[in-house]
Amino acid sequence: MEITVHRPGELTAADRVAWTAMQSKAHLNGSPDLSNPFLAPEFTLAMARVRKNVRVAVAREKGEPAAYFAFQRSRSGVGRAVGLGISDCQGVVHRPGFSWDARRFLRDCGIAMWEFDHLAAGQAPFESGASGFFPSPVMDLDQGYEAYLGQLRDRSPKFVRSTFAKGRRLARDHGDIRYVHDERDPEALRTLMGWKSAQYRRTGRSDRFAHDWITRLVDQLFHTRGDSFAGVLSVLYAGGAPVAAHFGLRSERVLVSWFPAYDPEFARYSPGLLLHLRMAEAGAADGIAHLDLGRGQKRYKDSLKTRELTVSEGWVALRHPMALGHRMHRAPVRALRNTVVSRPELFGPADRLLKRLGKIRSEHRKE
Protein backbone atom coordinates (compact mmCIF):
# COMPACT_ATOMS: atom_id res chain seq x y z
CA MET A 1 0.00 0.00 0.00
CA GLU A 2 1.19 3.49 -0.90
CA ILE A 3 -0.08 6.57 0.96
CA THR A 4 0.34 10.08 -0.44
CA VAL A 5 -0.87 13.37 1.05
CA HIS A 6 -2.37 16.21 -0.98
CA ARG A 7 -4.13 19.52 -0.64
CA PRO A 8 -7.78 18.86 -1.58
CA GLY A 9 -7.54 21.07 -4.67
CA GLU A 10 -4.69 18.91 -5.96
CA LEU A 11 -6.84 15.79 -6.23
CA THR A 12 -7.46 14.65 -9.80
CA ALA A 13 -10.91 14.36 -11.29
CA ALA A 14 -10.39 10.58 -11.27
CA ASP A 15 -9.75 10.66 -7.52
CA ARG A 16 -12.93 12.60 -6.86
CA VAL A 17 -14.92 10.16 -8.99
CA ALA A 18 -13.38 7.19 -7.16
CA TRP A 19 -14.05 8.77 -3.75
CA THR A 20 -17.70 9.43 -4.63
CA ALA A 21 -18.11 5.91 -6.05
CA MET A 22 -16.92 4.41 -2.75
CA GLN A 23 -19.60 6.39 -0.95
CA SER A 24 -22.30 5.52 -3.48
CA LYS A 25 -21.62 1.79 -3.06
CA ALA A 26 -21.36 1.96 0.73
CA HIS A 27 -25.03 1.05 1.34
CA LEU A 28 -24.74 -1.98 -0.94
CA ASN A 29 -21.45 -3.04 0.66
CA GLY A 30 -22.79 -3.04 4.22
CA SER A 31 -21.10 0.22 5.28
CA PRO A 32 -23.94 2.78 5.11
CA ASP A 33 -22.19 5.18 7.51
CA LEU A 34 -19.59 5.88 4.80
CA SER A 35 -22.26 7.48 2.60
CA ASN A 36 -22.68 10.39 5.02
CA PRO A 37 -22.22 13.76 3.22
CA PHE A 38 -19.70 14.96 5.83
CA LEU A 39 -17.38 12.28 4.41
CA ALA A 40 -17.86 13.50 0.82
CA PRO A 41 -15.08 15.16 -1.20
CA GLU A 42 -17.29 18.24 -1.64
CA PHE A 43 -17.37 18.89 2.11
CA THR A 44 -13.58 18.54 2.33
CA LEU A 45 -13.07 20.88 -0.65
CA ALA A 46 -15.39 23.47 0.90
CA MET A 47 -13.51 23.23 4.20
CA ALA A 48 -10.21 23.72 2.37
CA ARG A 49 -11.46 27.05 1.02
CA VAL A 50 -12.01 28.41 4.53
CA ARG A 51 -9.22 26.58 6.46
CA LYS A 52 -5.78 26.34 4.89
CA ASN A 53 -4.60 23.29 6.87
CA VAL A 54 -6.94 20.70 5.27
CA ARG A 55 -5.21 17.69 3.70
CA VAL A 56 -6.28 14.40 2.09
CA ALA A 57 -4.34 11.15 2.33
CA VAL A 58 -4.89 8.79 -0.60
CA ALA A 59 -4.13 5.10 -0.08
CA ARG A 60 -3.49 3.05 -3.20
CA GLU A 61 -3.12 -0.68 -3.62
CA LYS A 62 -1.54 -1.90 -6.86
CA GLY A 63 -1.88 1.63 -8.19
CA GLU A 64 -5.64 1.78 -7.64
CA PRO A 65 -7.30 4.06 -5.05
CA ALA A 66 -8.35 2.11 -1.97
CA ALA A 67 -9.15 4.83 0.59
CA TYR A 68 -9.43 8.59 1.19
CA PHE A 69 -8.74 10.16 4.56
CA ALA A 70 -9.37 13.89 5.05
CA PHE A 71 -7.88 15.67 8.05
CA GLN A 72 -6.60 19.00 9.33
CA ARG A 73 -2.97 19.39 10.37
CA SER A 74 -1.53 22.09 12.61
CA ARG A 75 1.98 23.46 12.20
CA SER A 76 3.00 21.50 15.29
CA GLY A 77 1.86 18.23 13.74
CA VAL A 78 -1.41 17.75 15.60
CA GLY A 79 -4.14 16.31 13.40
CA ARG A 80 -7.88 16.56 13.80
CA ALA A 81 -10.98 15.54 11.92
CA VAL A 82 -12.01 17.92 9.16
CA GLY A 83 -14.43 20.42 10.68
CA LEU A 84 -13.99 19.04 14.21
CA GLY A 85 -16.78 20.56 16.28
CA ILE A 86 -19.18 21.09 13.37
CA SER A 87 -18.79 17.85 11.40
CA ASP A 88 -21.15 15.04 12.41
CA CYS A 89 -19.37 12.13 10.73
CA GLN A 90 -15.64 11.41 10.42
CA GLY A 91 -13.33 8.64 9.27
CA VAL A 92 -11.72 6.90 6.31
CA VAL A 93 -13.78 6.36 3.16
CA HIS A 94 -12.61 3.07 1.67
CA ARG A 95 -13.45 0.26 -0.67
CA PRO A 96 -14.72 -3.09 0.72
CA GLY A 97 -12.13 -5.21 2.48
CA PHE A 98 -9.63 -2.38 2.94
CA SER A 99 -7.74 -2.48 6.24
CA TRP A 100 -5.16 -0.12 7.65
CA ASP A 101 -2.83 0.46 10.56
CA ALA A 102 -3.79 3.65 12.38
CA ARG A 103 -0.28 4.62 13.42
CA ARG A 104 1.15 4.04 9.97
CA PHE A 105 -1.56 6.36 8.67
CA LEU A 106 -0.46 9.01 11.16
CA ARG A 107 3.21 8.68 10.24
CA ASP A 108 2.50 8.84 6.50
CA CYS A 109 0.23 11.86 7.04
CA GLY A 110 2.94 13.66 9.03
CA ILE A 111 0.82 14.01 12.20
CA ALA A 112 1.55 12.95 15.76
CA MET A 113 -2.09 12.30 16.57
CA TRP A 114 -5.60 12.47 15.09
CA GLU A 115 -8.52 13.70 17.19
CA PHE A 116 -12.17 12.91 16.38
CA ASP A 117 -15.57 13.47 18.00
CA HIS A 118 -18.00 11.81 15.53
CA LEU A 119 -16.12 8.76 14.27
CA ALA A 120 -18.33 6.58 12.06
CA ALA A 121 -18.97 3.02 13.18
CA GLY A 122 -16.80 0.31 11.63
CA GLN A 123 -13.52 2.26 11.77
CA ALA A 124 -11.84 -0.35 13.98
CA PRO A 125 -8.22 0.90 13.67
CA PHE A 126 -9.30 4.34 14.95
CA GLU A 127 -11.93 3.04 17.39
CA SER A 128 -9.07 1.55 19.41
CA GLY A 129 -8.38 5.13 20.55
CA ALA A 130 -12.00 5.98 21.40
CA SER A 131 -12.65 7.34 24.88
CA GLY A 132 -16.44 7.17 24.56
CA PHE A 133 -19.28 5.92 22.35
CA PHE A 134 -22.48 7.90 21.85
CA PRO A 135 -25.89 7.43 20.19
CA SER A 136 -26.74 9.41 17.07
CA PRO A 137 -30.52 9.26 16.46
CA VAL A 138 -31.88 8.56 12.99
CA MET A 139 -35.22 8.83 11.17
CA ASP A 140 -35.48 5.76 8.92
CA LEU A 141 -37.04 6.56 5.54
CA ASP A 142 -35.91 3.70 3.31
CA GLN A 143 -39.38 2.11 3.43
CA GLY A 144 -41.08 5.43 2.70
CA TYR A 145 -42.56 8.25 4.75
CA GLU A 146 -45.80 6.45 5.61
CA ALA A 147 -43.84 3.50 7.03
CA TYR A 148 -41.77 5.91 9.12
CA LEU A 149 -44.89 7.70 10.35
CA GLY A 150 -46.44 4.35 11.20
CA GLN A 151 -43.50 3.55 13.47
CA LEU A 152 -43.92 6.88 15.24
CA ARG A 153 -47.67 6.28 15.71
CA ASP A 154 -47.06 2.81 17.12
CA ARG A 155 -44.54 4.14 19.63
CA SER A 156 -46.13 7.46 20.54
CA PRO A 157 -49.61 8.06 19.06
CA LYS A 158 -50.19 11.06 21.35
CA PHE A 159 -47.05 12.79 20.06
CA VAL A 160 -48.09 12.37 16.41
CA ARG A 161 -51.65 13.57 17.06
CA SER A 162 -50.58 16.63 19.05
CA THR A 163 -47.89 17.61 16.51
CA PHE A 164 -50.28 17.53 13.55
CA ALA A 165 -52.91 19.33 15.63
CA LYS A 166 -50.40 22.13 16.23
CA GLY A 167 -49.84 22.33 12.48
CA ARG A 168 -53.56 22.79 11.88
CA ARG A 169 -53.68 25.42 14.61
CA LEU A 170 -50.73 27.25 13.04
CA ALA A 171 -52.54 27.38 9.69
CA ARG A 172 -55.76 28.54 11.34
CA ASP A 173 -54.04 31.32 13.31
CA HIS A 174 -51.52 32.55 10.74
CA GLY A 175 -52.52 31.40 7.29
CA ASP A 176 -51.80 28.57 4.88
CA ILE A 177 -48.70 26.48 5.55
CA ARG A 178 -46.24 26.09 2.71
CA TYR A 179 -43.12 23.93 2.78
CA VAL A 180 -40.14 24.41 0.46
CA HIS A 181 -37.73 21.48 0.64
CA ASP A 182 -34.93 23.09 -1.37
CA GLU A 183 -35.23 26.86 -0.93
CA ARG A 184 -32.82 28.81 -3.14
CA ASP A 185 -33.42 32.29 -1.77
CA PRO A 186 -30.22 33.48 0.02
CA GLU A 187 -32.33 35.76 2.23
CA ALA A 188 -33.98 32.70 3.73
CA LEU A 189 -30.52 31.42 4.67
CA ARG A 190 -29.73 34.79 6.30
CA THR A 191 -32.95 34.49 8.29
CA LEU A 192 -32.00 31.02 9.49
CA MET A 193 -28.54 32.16 10.53
CA GLY A 194 -30.06 35.04 12.48
CA TRP A 195 -32.45 32.71 14.31
CA LYS A 196 -29.66 30.24 15.07
CA SER A 197 -27.28 32.93 16.37
CA ALA A 198 -30.02 34.24 18.64
CA GLN A 199 -30.72 30.70 19.87
CA TYR A 200 -27.04 30.12 20.67
CA ARG A 201 -26.88 33.38 22.64
CA ARG A 202 -30.24 32.84 24.32
CA THR A 203 -29.19 29.42 25.60
CA GLY A 204 -25.71 30.52 26.65
CA ARG A 205 -23.92 28.54 23.92
CA SER A 206 -21.10 29.72 21.73
CA ASP A 207 -22.46 31.37 18.57
CA ARG A 208 -21.02 29.40 15.69
CA PHE A 209 -22.07 32.03 13.17
CA ALA A 210 -19.92 34.57 14.99
CA HIS A 211 -17.01 32.74 13.34
CA ASP A 212 -16.52 34.12 9.84
CA TRP A 213 -15.16 30.83 8.48
CA ILE A 214 -18.30 28.91 9.47
CA THR A 215 -20.54 31.51 7.81
CA ARG A 216 -18.43 31.35 4.65
CA LEU A 217 -18.48 27.55 4.74
CA VAL A 218 -22.28 27.43 4.95
CA ASP A 219 -22.56 29.99 2.14
CA GLN A 220 -20.35 27.83 -0.07
CA LEU A 221 -22.24 24.65 0.69
CA PHE A 222 -25.56 26.41 0.05
CA HIS A 223 -24.38 26.97 -3.53
CA THR A 224 -22.95 23.44 -3.91
CA ARG A 225 -25.28 21.23 -5.91
CA GLY A 226 -24.76 17.87 -7.55
CA ASP A 227 -26.34 14.45 -7.93
CA SER A 228 -24.26 12.93 -5.13
CA PHE A 229 -23.94 15.94 -2.80
CA ALA A 230 -25.77 19.20 -2.10
CA GLY A 231 -26.46 21.79 0.54
CA VAL A 232 -30.20 21.81 1.27
CA LEU A 233 -32.12 24.69 2.83
CA SER A 234 -35.65 23.71 3.90
CA VAL A 235 -38.16 26.31 5.05
CA LEU A 236 -41.64 26.13 6.59
CA TYR A 237 -43.86 29.14 5.87
CA ALA A 238 -47.15 30.14 7.49
CA GLY A 239 -49.19 32.87 5.85
CA GLY A 240 -46.23 33.64 3.59
CA ALA A 241 -43.78 34.24 6.48
CA PRO A 242 -40.97 31.83 7.44
CA VAL A 243 -41.52 30.19 10.83
CA ALA A 244 -38.86 27.44 10.81
CA ALA A 245 -35.86 26.54 8.68
CA HIS A 246 -33.04 24.06 8.44
CA PHE A 247 -29.79 23.92 6.52
CA GLY A 248 -28.09 20.56 6.10
CA LEU A 249 -26.23 18.37 3.67
CA ARG A 250 -27.33 15.42 1.62
CA SER A 251 -25.63 12.62 -0.26
CA GLU A 252 -27.44 10.18 -2.51
CA ARG A 253 -28.96 8.29 0.43
CA VAL A 254 -28.41 10.38 3.57
CA LEU A 255 -29.73 13.77 4.71
CA VAL A 256 -28.07 15.17 7.82
CA SER A 257 -29.68 17.62 10.21
CA TRP A 258 -27.14 20.38 10.82
CA PHE A 259 -28.53 23.86 11.55
CA PRO A 260 -32.24 23.81 12.48
CA ALA A 261 -33.95 26.86 14.02
CA TYR A 262 -37.33 28.58 14.24
CA ASP A 263 -38.90 31.92 15.07
CA PRO A 264 -39.42 31.88 18.88
CA GLU A 265 -42.70 33.77 18.46
CA PHE A 266 -44.18 30.57 16.99
CA ALA A 267 -42.75 28.21 19.62
CA ARG A 268 -46.17 27.07 20.89
CA TYR A 269 -46.85 25.48 17.50
CA SER A 270 -43.67 23.32 17.58
CA PRO A 271 -42.61 24.52 14.11
CA GLY A 272 -39.30 22.66 14.35
CA LEU A 273 -41.07 19.31 14.68
CA LEU A 274 -43.43 20.17 11.85
CA LEU A 275 -40.44 21.12 9.69
CA HIS A 276 -38.60 17.84 10.36
CA LEU A 277 -41.67 15.79 9.47
CA ARG A 278 -41.96 17.70 6.18
CA MET A 279 -38.23 17.13 5.59
CA ALA A 280 -38.72 13.42 6.17
CA GLU A 281 -41.64 13.26 3.73
CA ALA A 282 -39.78 15.14 0.97
CA GLY A 283 -36.53 13.28 1.65
CA ALA A 284 -38.20 9.87 1.39
CA ALA A 285 -39.76 10.90 -1.94
CA ASP A 286 -36.26 11.91 -3.11
CA GLY A 287 -34.68 8.54 -2.30
CA ILE A 288 -33.19 9.41 1.10
CA ALA A 289 -32.72 6.28 3.24
CA HIS A 290 -32.35 8.05 6.56
CA LEU A 291 -32.31 11.50 8.08
CA ASP A 292 -29.44 11.66 10.58
CA LEU A 293 -30.34 13.93 13.51
CA GLY A 294 -26.78 13.94 14.88
CA ARG A 295 -25.20 13.13 18.21
CA GLY A 296 -26.63 14.95 21.21
CA GLN A 297 -29.43 14.58 23.71
CA LYS A 298 -32.45 16.63 22.65
CA ARG A 299 -36.11 16.00 23.36
CA TYR A 300 -37.13 16.56 19.75
CA LYS A 301 -34.60 13.96 18.59
CA ASP A 302 -36.00 11.37 20.99
CA SER A 303 -39.48 12.14 19.69
CA LEU A 304 -38.58 11.79 16.00
CA LYS A 305 -36.02 8.96 15.94
CA THR A 306 -36.72 5.38 14.92
CA ARG A 307 -33.26 4.02 15.75
CA GLU A 308 -29.74 5.11 16.65
CA LEU A 309 -26.32 4.93 15.04
CA THR A 310 -23.20 4.91 17.19
CA VAL A 311 -20.37 7.43 16.90
CA SER A 312 -17.28 7.75 19.05
CA GLU A 313 -14.81 10.37 20.20
CA GLY A 314 -11.17 10.20 21.17
CA TRP A 315 -7.79 10.16 19.41
CA VAL A 316 -5.08 7.90 18.11
CA ALA A 317 -1.51 9.00 18.69
CA LEU A 318 2.13 8.17 18.16
CA ARG A 319 4.65 8.27 20.99
CA HIS A 320 5.36 11.95 20.62
CA PRO A 321 5.63 14.85 23.12
CA MET A 322 3.21 17.00 21.11
CA ALA A 323 0.56 14.27 21.13
CA LEU A 324 1.00 13.74 24.87
CA GLY A 325 0.70 17.48 25.60
CA HIS A 326 -2.41 17.89 23.47
CA ARG A 327 -4.06 14.88 25.07
CA MET A 328 -3.32 16.10 28.60
CA HIS A 329 -4.94 19.42 27.71
CA ARG A 330 -8.04 18.04 25.98
CA ALA A 331 -8.88 14.89 27.95
CA PRO A 332 -10.06 16.54 31.21
CA VAL A 333 -12.29 19.00 29.32
CA ARG A 334 -13.94 16.25 27.30
CA ALA A 335 -14.40 14.02 30.34
CA LEU A 336 -16.08 16.81 32.31
CA ARG A 337 -18.40 17.73 29.44
CA ASN A 338 -19.47 14.16 28.82
CA THR A 339 -20.09 13.54 32.51
CA VAL A 340 -22.38 16.58 32.72
CA VAL A 341 -24.25 15.74 29.50
CA SER A 342 -24.81 12.08 30.43
CA ARG A 343 -26.18 12.72 33.94
CA PRO A 344 -29.59 14.46 34.13
CA GLU A 345 -28.99 15.64 37.70
CA LEU A 346 -25.96 17.58 36.41
CA PHE A 347 -27.12 18.52 32.92
CA GLY A 348 -30.38 20.13 34.06
CA PRO A 349 -28.78 22.69 36.41
CA ALA A 350 -25.92 23.34 33.94
CA ASP A 351 -28.38 23.95 31.10
CA ARG A 352 -30.47 26.32 33.22
CA LEU A 353 -27.33 28.22 34.25
CA LEU A 354 -26.25 28.66 30.62
CA LYS A 355 -29.70 29.97 29.71
CA ARG A 356 -29.63 32.47 32.59
CA LEU A 357 -26.19 33.66 31.49
CA GLY A 358 -27.47 33.96 27.92
CA LYS A 359 -30.42 36.06 29.11
CA ILE A 360 -28.12 38.35 31.12
CA ARG A 361 -25.81 38.84 28.13
CA SER A 362 -28.78 39.58 25.89
CA GLU A 363 -30.06 42.24 28.32
CA HIS A 364 -26.60 43.85 28.48
CA ARG A 365 -26.47 44.07 24.68
CA LYS A 366 -29.85 45.81 24.63
CA GLU A 367 -28.60 48.39 27.13
C-alpha positions, 0 to 999 in steps of 0.5 A, a space after each residue: 500500500 502506498 499513501 500520499 498526502 495532498 491539498 484537496 484542490 490537488 486531487 485529480 478528477 479521477 480521484 474525486 470520482 473514485 471517492 464518490 463511487 466508494 460512498 455511493 456503493 457503501 449502502 450496498 457493501 454493508 457500510 452505510 455510515 460511509 455514505 454520510 455527506 460529511 465524508 464526501 469530497 465536496 465537504 472537504 473541498 469546501 472546508 479547504 477554502 475556509 481553512 488552509 490546513 486541510 489535507 487528504 491522504 490517498 491510499 493506493 493498492 496496486 496503483 488503484 485508489 483504496 481509501 481517502 482520509 481527510 484531516 486538518 494538520 496544525 503546524 506543530 503536527 497535531 491532526 484533527 478531523 475535518 471540521 472538528 466541532 461542526 462535522 457530524 461524521 468522520 473517518 476513512 472512506 474506503 473500498 470493501 475489504 480495505 484495512 489499515 494500521 492507524 499509526 502508519 496512517 499518522 506517520 505517513 500523514 505527518 501528524 503525531 495524533 488524530 482527534 475525532 468526536 464523531 467517528 463513524 462506526 466500523 472504523 476499527 483501527 481508529 476506534 481503538 483510541 476511542 474514549 467514549 461511544 455515543 448514540 446518534 438518532 436517525 429517522 429511517 425513511 428507506 421504506 417510505 414516509 408512511 412507514 416511518 410515520 407508522 413507526 412513530 404512531 405505534 410508539 407514541 400516538 399522542 405525540 403524532 396527534 398533538 404535533 399535527 394538531 399544532 400544524 392545523 392550529 398554526 394554519 388557522 391562526 396565521 394562514 396557509 402552511 407552505 413547505 419548500 424542501 430546497 429553498 434557493 433564496 439566500 435571504 432565507 438562509 440569512 434568516 435562518 442564521 439570524 435565528 440560530 445565532 439568537 438561539 445560541 446566545 439565548 441558551 448561553 452557547 457559543 455562537 457558531 455564526 460569529 465565526 466568519 469561516 463557518 458563515 463562509 463555509 455554509 454559504 459555499 455549501 448552500 451553492 454546492 449542488 450535484 447528484 451525489 452531494 448538495 447543501 439543502 435549505 428547507 423552510 416552513 412558511 405560514 401565511 407567507 412568512 418563514 416560521 422554521 428553517 433548516 440547513 443541512 447536507 445530503 448525499 445520494 442516500 443520507 440527509 443530515 440535520 445540521 442547523 435547524 432553528 425557528 422563530 421563537 414567536 411561533 414556539 407554541 406550535 412546535 414549528 421545528 417538529 413540523 419542519 422535520 416531518 416535512 423534511 422526512 416526507 420530501 426526503 423519502 420521496 427523493 430517495 433518502 434512506 435516513 435522516 441523521 439527527 446527529 449526536 446529542 441529547 435533545 427532546 425533539 430527537 428522541 421524539 422523531 427517531 426510529 433508531 440510533 447509530 453509534 459514533 465515538 470520540 477520542 484520538 489515536 496518537 504516536 509516541 510523541 511529546 506533542 501528542 502527549 501534551 495535546 491529550 493532557 490538555 483536551 482529555 479533562 475538558 472532554 471528560 467533564 463535558 461528557 459527565 455533565 451531559 450524560 447525567 440528568 442531575 448535572 445537565 439540568 442545572 448546567 443547562 439552566 445556568 447557561 440559559 440564565 447567562 445567555 439572558 443576562 448577556 442579551 439584556 446587556 447588549 440591549 442596554 
